[in-house]
Amino acid sequence: MEDNELREKWPVIKSKIKELHPDIDDKDLYYELGKESELLLRLQEKLGKTNKEIKEWLSIMG
């Protein structure tokens, strides 16, 4: 998923993540334009997945 696509779909993806993983809080899901890698890193740490797995997962959710 490209950065622009992620930005556009983030509100929907974020709500899906919160439904599936209520232990992930808003701080972990904070999205800032240009800092997508930091968001991905936080998700990797919380979910115990690789960067590639997180990107694929977000693509499926979006």
Backbone as CSV, one residue per row, in Angstrom:
resi,resn,N_x,N_y,N_z,CA_x,CA_y,CA_z,C_x,C_y,C_z
1,MET,0.842,-1.169,0.000,0.000,0.000,0.000,0.892,1.239,0.000
2,GLU,0.607,2.147,-0.903,1.372,3.392,-0.999,0.996,4.330,0.145
3,ASP,1.885,5.278,0.437,1.660,6.205,1.542,0.382,7.019,1.359
4,ASN,0.128,7.504,0.124,-1.087,8.286,-0.131,-2.335,7.450,0.093
5,GLU,-2.284,6.219,-0.343,-3.416,5.318,-0.165,-3.652,5.047,1.320
6,LEU,-2.586,4.840,2.056,-2.690,4.618,3.496,-3.317,5.829,4.166
7,ARG,-2.870,7.014,3.807,-3.400,8.247,4.398,-4.898,8.369,4.151
8,GLU,-5.331,8.083,2.941,-6.746,8.201,2.594,-7.604,7.183,3.326
9,LYS,-7.104,5.987,3.477,-7.880,4.902,4.068,-7.653,4.735,5.570
10,TRP,-6.751,5.532,6.150,-6.358,5.324,7.529,-7.524,5.342,8.522
11,PRO,-8.484,6.259,8.440,-9.575,6.231,9.431,-10.329,4.892,9.463
12,VAL,-10.583,4.313,8.305,-11.288,3.028,8.239,-10.392,1.904,8.754
13,ILE,-9.136,1.896,8.326,-8.197,0.862,8.759,-7.990,0.941,10.266
14,LYS,-7.846,2.154,10.776,-7.634,2.354,12.215,-8.795,1.781,13.020
15,SER,-10.015,2.032,12.585,-11.166,1.508,13.335,-11.216,-0.013,13.282
16,LYS,-10.816,-0.607,12.155,-10.773,-2.074,12.053,-9.721,-2.653,12.989
17,ILE,-8.564,-1.991,13.056,-7.493,-2.458,13.948,-7.966,-2.408,15.397
18,LYS,-8.640,-1.318,15.772,-9.116,-1.176,17.145,-10.151,-2.251,17.494
19,GLU,-10.961,-2.639,16.524,-11.933,-3.704,16.755,-11.241,-5.050,16.966
20,LEU,-10.249,-5.328,16.132,-9.547,-6.607,16.195,-8.560,-6.692,17.357
21,HIS,-7.979,-5.565,17.716,-6.936,-5.522,18.744,-7.212,-4.376,19.715
22,PRO,-8.165,-4.562,20.630,-8.498,-3.488,21.568,-7.344,-3.091,22.498
23,ASP,-6.319,-3.919,22.571,-5.153,-3.600,23.398,-4.244,-2.557,22.752
24,ILE,-4.457,-2.280,21.486,-3.673,-1.255,20.794,-4.383,0.072,20.991
25,ASP,-3.692,1.037,21.585,-4.342,2.311,21.887,-4.097,3.361,20.800
26,ASP,-4.739,4.519,20.984,-4.644,5.591,19.990,-3.210,6.073,19.790
27,LYS,-2.417,6.043,20.846,-1.013,6.468,20.731,-0.255,5.562,19.746
28,ASP,-0.548,4.269,19.806,0.103,3.322,18.903,-0.373,3.496,17.459
29,LEU,-1.585,3.988,17.306,-2.181,4.131,15.975,-2.071,5.545,15.419
30,TYR,-1.286,6.383,16.089,-1.124,7.760,15.623,-0.428,7.766,14.268
31,TYR,-1.062,8.432,13.318,-0.525,8.501,11.959,-0.151,9.938,11.644
32,GLU,1.084,10.141,11.225,1.545,11.462,10.825,2.133,11.357,9.417
33,LEU,1.673,12.221,8.548,2.128,12.218,7.169,3.649,12.313,7.118
34,GLY,4.250,11.421,6.351,5.699,11.391,6.213,6.400,10.516,7.242
35,LYS,5.639,10.011,8.211,6.233,9.184,9.255,5.555,7.822,9.308
36,GLU,5.237,7.301,8.134,4.573,6.008,8.037,5.425,4.891,8.630
37,SER,6.738,5.003,8.455,7.633,3.957,8.960,7.550,3.846,10.483
38,GLU,7.330,4.975,11.166,7.197,4.934,12.626,5.908,4.219,13.028
39,LEU,4.840,4.472,12.303,3.574,3.780,12.551,3.744,2.280,12.341
40,LEU,4.367,1.916,11.241,4.579,0.496,10.942,5.426,-0.169,12.021
41,LEU,6.426,0.515,12.499,7.286,-0.028,13.554,6.495,-0.263,14.843
42,ARG,5.656,0.699,15.212,4.834,0.522,16.412,3.909,-0.685,16.269
43,LEU,3.306,-0.847,15.089,2.422,-1.984,14.859,3.203,-3.297,14.886
44,GLN,4.400,-3.294,14.321,5.244,-4.483,14.351,5.506,-4.902,15.798
45,GLU,5.875,-3.947,16.616,6.203,-4.241,18.008,4.985,-4.752,18.767
46,LYS,3.836,-4.134,18.562,2.623,-4.529,19.277,2.109,-5.889,18.832
47,LEU,2.218,-6.176,17.531,1.626,-7.395,16.986,2.630,-8.526,16.787
48,GLY,3.911,-8.235,16.927,4.928,-9.270,16.771,5.034,-9.789,15.351
49,LYS,4.871,-8.891,14.396,4.934,-9.277,12.986,6.056,-8.512,12.296
50,THR,6.443,-8.992,11.124,7.481,-8.314,10.351,6.882,-7.116,9.623
51,ASN,7.752,-6.260,9.133,7.321,-5.096,8.368,6.498,-5.536,7.163
52,LYS,6.951,-6.547,6.475,6.241,-7.055,5.298,4.851,-7.571,5.676
53,GLU,4.771,-8.299,6.782,3.484,-8.822,7.239,2.515,-7.692,7.587
54,ILE,3.013,-6.654,8.241,2.166,-5.514,8.593,1.670,-4.815,7.332
55,LYS,2.545,-4.592,6.367,2.131,-3.935,5.122,1.071,-4.743,4.391
56,GLU,1.251,-6.063,4.324,0.262,-6.923,3.672,-1.055,-6.881,4.427
57,TRP,-0.991,-6.935,5.739,-2.169,-6.915,6.585,-2.949,-5.618,6.372
58,LEU,-2.241,-4.473,6.339,-2.897,-3.183,6.130,-3.534,-3.117,4.746
59,SER,-2.876,-3.686,3.746,-3.434,-3.712,2.389,-4.749,-4.488,2.350
60,ILE,-4.781,-5.602,3.047,-5.987,-6.420,3.091,-7.120,-5.668,3.800
61,MET,-6.765,-4.969,4.866,-7.772,-4.253,5.653,-8.314,-3.026,4.927
62,GLY,-7.517,-2.466,4.043,-7.909,-1.231,3.356,-8.607,-1.526,2.096
